[in-house]
Amino acid sequence: MVLAELNQRDKARIIDFSDVNEMVQRRLIHLGVKEDAEICMKRKLPFGGPCMFETSGQSIGIRLTDAKKIKVEKR
């Protein structure tokens, strides 16, 4: 399952985000996103807009194309 497939308020654990662009990976790591981190989908905007999720007490928005490359395991 990928991050983009989660519904609002679903919780999951990040398994792998190595398919994401290297620059985006670095930015996520600097924001505290890492493998085995628990995340919660807060909002998905319509018409292919960005996704907003929460991890480590902060909200992060990423593009839908990047969210489709982050593998998660639903809790």
Buried (B, 14 or more C-beta within 10 A) or exposed (E): EBBBBBEEEBBBBBEEBEEBEEEBBEBBEEEEBEEEBEBBBBBBEEEEEBBBBBBEEEEBEBBBEBBBBBBBEEE
